[in-house]
Structures are given as structure tokens and as C-alpha cells.
């Protein structure tokens, strides 16, 4: 649960950035602030050491970035199939 909150916040931030820059600026700040507040609260309460929180945030960032990359790749492939009817486009050489 601890690592998933940072990953979820990062994923939501990156997904909202894909929509438009104007709409996502406040959303990005909200989710980044939420992830930072969760990390700080865990250190403040004494549940985790700072290195635990940093490691969890790094893992969340890597997993979130990989998930976004996979979604964008799938969306790109899906659009290509929808446009070409499942056939690869022929490129003139």
C-alpha cells in the first residue's frame, strides 16, 4: 500500500499531463503534493526511515513510468490497427 500510493499519484499526474498542459498543471501539483505529504507523514510518525520513503518513491516513479509507457504503446498500436484495418501500412521506398 505504501509504494502504490506514490505510484498512483505519479501515474495520475502523467496521465493528466497527456490530456492538456493547461488542465494538468493544477492536477500535477495536487498529486505530487499528495505523494510528498504521504512520504513526510510516514517519516514524521516514525513508521519509516527516510531511505525507506525515498526507495518507495523511486519504485513508484519507475513502475508508474513503465505503466504509462505501456499504455501509450498499446494505444498507438490500437490506433494503427483501427486505421489500417489490421494491415501494416505500405511505405514507398
Backbone as numpy.savetxt, mean C-alpha at the origin, in Angstrom:
# Nx Ny Nz CAx CAy CAz Cx Cy Cz
-1.65 -8.81 14.02 -2.47 -7.61 14.02 -1.61 -6.36 14.02
-0.48 -6.40 14.73 0.36 -5.21 14.83 0.91 -4.82 13.47
1.45 -5.77 12.76 2.06 -5.46 11.47 1.02 -5.16 10.41
-0.12 -5.78 10.52 -1.15 -5.58 9.50 -1.71 -4.17 9.54
-1.70 -3.51 10.70 -2.24 -2.15 10.76 -1.37 -1.19 9.97
-0.07 -1.33 10.07 0.81 -0.45 9.29 0.72 -0.79 7.81
0.64 -2.06 7.48 0.51 -2.45 6.08 -0.81 -1.98 5.48
-1.87 -2.06 6.25 -3.17 -1.60 5.79 -3.16 -0.10 5.56
-2.56 0.63 6.49 -2.48 2.08 6.34 -1.67 2.46 5.10
-0.55 1.77 4.88 0.27 2.06 3.71 -0.49 1.70 2.44
-1.13 0.54 2.42 -1.87 0.12 1.23 -3.01 1.07 0.90
-3.72 1.50 1.90 -4.82 2.44 1.67 -4.28 3.78 1.16
-3.14 4.18 1.67 -2.53 5.43 1.20 -2.14 5.32 -0.26
-1.46 4.26 -0.63 -1.01 4.11 -2.01 -2.19 3.93 -2.96
-3.21 3.24 -2.52 -4.39 3.03 -3.38 -5.12 4.35 -3.58
-5.19 5.18 -2.53 -5.87 6.46 -2.69 -5.04 7.40 -3.57
-3.71 7.25 -3.58 -2.88 8.06 -4.45 -3.10 7.71 -5.91
-3.49 6.49 -6.18 -3.74 6.08 -7.56 -4.99 6.75 -8.12
-5.91 7.19 -7.27 -7.14 7.82 -7.74 -6.86 9.23 -8.28
-6.39 10.11 -7.45 -6.01 11.45 -7.89 -5.18 12.09 -6.79
-4.29 12.97 -7.20 -3.40 13.60 -6.23 -4.15 14.54 -5.31
-5.15 15.24 -5.81 -5.88 16.21 -5.00 -6.68 15.52 -3.92
-7.38 14.45 -4.26 -8.21 13.74 -3.29 -7.38 12.99 -2.27
-6.21 12.53 -2.65 -5.46 11.63 -1.79 -4.53 12.33 -0.82
-4.27 13.63 -0.98 -3.30 14.27 -0.10 -3.75 14.25 1.36
-5.01 14.55 1.61 -5.50 14.51 2.99 -5.65 13.07 3.46
-6.05 12.17 2.57 -6.16 10.75 2.93 -4.82 10.14 3.24
-3.79 10.52 2.49 -2.44 10.02 2.73 -1.95 10.45 4.11
-2.15 11.72 4.42 -1.72 12.22 5.72 -2.47 11.52 6.85
-3.73 11.26 6.63 -4.53 10.58 7.66 -3.98 9.19 7.95
-3.74 8.40 6.90 -3.29 7.02 7.11 -1.85 6.94 7.60
-0.99 7.82 7.12 0.39 7.84 7.61 0.40 8.26 9.07
-0.41 9.25 9.41 -0.52 9.68 10.81 -1.07 8.58 11.70
-2.04 7.84 11.18 -2.61 6.73 11.95 -1.55 5.66 12.23
-0.77 5.31 11.20 0.27 4.30 11.40 1.32 4.79 12.39
1.69 6.06 12.31 2.68 6.62 13.24 2.13 6.64 14.67
0.86 6.99 14.83 0.25 7.04 16.16 0.18 5.64 16.78
-0.16 4.65 15.97 -0.22 3.28 16.49 1.17 2.83 16.94
2.18 3.11 16.11 3.55 2.74 16.48 4.01 3.43 17.74
3.75 4.75 17.84 4.15 5.50 19.03 3.44 4.99 20.27
2.15 4.70 20.14 1.40 4.24 21.31 1.92 2.91 21.83
2.36 2.05 20.95 2.89 0.74 21.38 4.21 0.91 22.13
5.01 1.88 21.71 6.26 2.15 22.43 5.95 2.82 23.77
5.04 3.80 23.77 4.71 4.56 24.96 4.13 3.67 26.06
3.26 2.75 25.69 2.63 1.87 26.66 3.62 0.82 27.16
4.67 0.57 26.41 5.68 -0.39 26.82 5.46 -1.79 26.29
4.59 -1.91 25.31 4.30 -3.22 24.74 5.45 -3.70 23.85
6.08 -2.73 23.12 7.15 -3.08 22.19 8.34 -2.15 22.36
9.50 -2.66 21.94 10.69 -1.83 21.83 10.60 -1.05 20.53
11.32 0.08 20.42 11.30 0.85 19.17 11.73 0.04 17.95
12.69 -0.87 18.14 13.13 -1.68 17.00 12.03 -2.62 16.52
11.19 -3.11 17.45 10.04 -3.95 17.06 9.08 -3.16 16.17
8.80 -1.94 16.57 7.87 -1.10 15.81 8.44 -0.76 14.45
9.72 -0.39 14.40 10.35 -0.08 13.11 10.37 -1.29 12.18
10.68 -2.45 12.73 10.68 -3.67 11.91 9.27 -3.96 11.38
8.27 -3.80 12.22 6.90 -4.01 11.79 6.47 -3.04 10.71
6.89 -1.77 10.85 6.56 -0.77 9.83 7.25 -1.09 8.51
8.50 -1.50 8.58 9.21 -1.85 7.35 8.58 -3.06 6.66
8.20 -4.04 7.44 7.52 -5.21 6.86 6.19 -4.79 6.25
5.46 -3.94 6.93 4.19 -3.45 6.40 4.36 -2.68 5.11
5.40 -1.87 5.02 5.67 -1.10 3.80 6.01 -2.04 2.65
6.87 -3.02 2.90 7.27 -3.96 1.84 6.07 -4.78 1.36
5.29 -5.30 2.29 4.13 -6.11 1.93 3.08 -5.25 1.21
2.85 -4.05 1.70 1.90 -3.14 1.05 2.32 -2.78 -0.36
3.61 -2.48 -0.55 4.11 -2.14 -1.88 4.01 -3.33 -2.83
4.31 -4.52 -2.33 4.20 -5.72 -3.17 2.75 -5.99 -3.55
1.83 -5.79 -2.63 0.42 -6.00 -2.92 -0.09 -5.00 -3.96
0.32 -3.75 -3.82 -0.09 -2.74 -4.78 0.50 -3.04 -6.15
1.75 -3.45 -6.20 2.36 -3.83 -7.47 1.63 -4.99 -8.13
1.23 -5.96 -7.33 0.49 -7.11 -7.87 -0.87 -6.69 -8.40
-1.56 -5.83 -7.66 -2.87 -5.36 -8.11 -2.75 -4.56 -9.40
-1.77 -3.68 -9.48 -1.59 -2.90 -10.71 -1.22 -3.79 -11.88
-0.41 -4.81 -11.65 -0.05 -5.75 -12.71 -1.28 -6.51 -13.20
-2.09 -6.98 -12.27 -3.30 -7.71 -12.64 -4.27 -6.80 -13.39
-4.43 -5.55 -12.92 -5.33 -4.61 -13.60 -4.84 -4.34 -15.02
-3.53 -4.20 -15.20 -2.98 -3.95 -16.52 -3.22 -5.13 -17.45
-2.99 -6.33 -16.96 -3.22 -7.53 -17.77 -4.70 -7.68 -18.10
-5.57 -7.39 -17.14 -7.00 -7.54 -17.35 -7.49 -6.55 -18.41
-7.00 -5.31 -18.36 -7.40 -4.31 -19.36 -6.91 -4.71 -20.74
-5.71 -5.27 -20.83 -5.17 -5.70 -22.11 -6.04 -6.80 -22.69
-6.45 -7.75 -21.87 -7.31 -8.84 -22.36 -8.68 -8.31 -22.76
-9.20 -7.35 -22.02 -10.52 -6.81 -22.34 -10.49 -6.08 -23.68
-9.41 -5.37 -23.96 -9.30 -4.61 -25.20 -9.05 -5.52 -26.39
-8.19 -6.52 -26.24 -7.79 -7.37 -27.36 -8.61 -8.65 -27.47
-9.54 -8.88 -26.58 -10.33 -10.11 -26.62 -9.52 -11.33 -26.27
-8.47 -11.18 -25.48 -7.64 -12.30 -25.07 -6.44 -12.55 -25.96
-6.38 -11.83 -27.09 -5.24 -12.01 -28.00 -4.21 -10.93 -27.71
-2.98 -11.26 -27.93 -1.90 -10.27 -27.80 -1.92 -9.34 -29.00
-1.74 -8.05 -28.80 -1.72 -7.13 -29.93 -0.52 -7.40 -30.84
-0.71 -7.19 -32.13 0.37 -7.39 -33.10 1.10 -6.06 -33.26
2.40 -6.10 -33.03 3.22 -4.91 -33.18 3.93 -4.96 -34.53
3.85 -3.86 -35.25 4.55 -3.79 -36.54 6.03 -3.61 -36.30
6.85 -4.38 -37.01 8.30 -4.25 -36.84 8.90 -3.44 -37.94
